[in-house]
Amino acid sequence: MVTDALLFYSFATITVIGALMVVTQKNPVYSVLSLIASFFGLAGLYVVLEAPFVAVAQIIIYAGAIMVLFLFVVMLLNA
């Protein structure tokens, strides 16, 4: 019971800090990397909620494919 709450609060903290870093970063590459960290925190929350398929889909689809595409676009635009 205590470990579930501890895991939940740690993953929630990672998610919220990552989301705040996305908004506050001046460098767009760091912002994209913070968004990836936020997605991994969200996947951890899904694992705590006992939804492993959604967690794996979150990592593969969002953190794996879409965020790599965003990172390439930001690097190609030379922002």
URPE-V366690 format. One record per run of one state. SS is the DSSP state (H for helix, E for strand, - for the rest). FROM is the first residue (numbers start at 1). TO is the last residue. If there is no record, write none. Layout:
ss = [SS | SS]
from = [FROM | FROM]
to = [TO | TO]
This chain:
ss = [- | H | - | H | - | H | -]
from = [1 | 2 | 25 | 28 | 49 | 52 | 78]
to = [1 | 24 | 27 | 48 | 51 | 77 | 79]
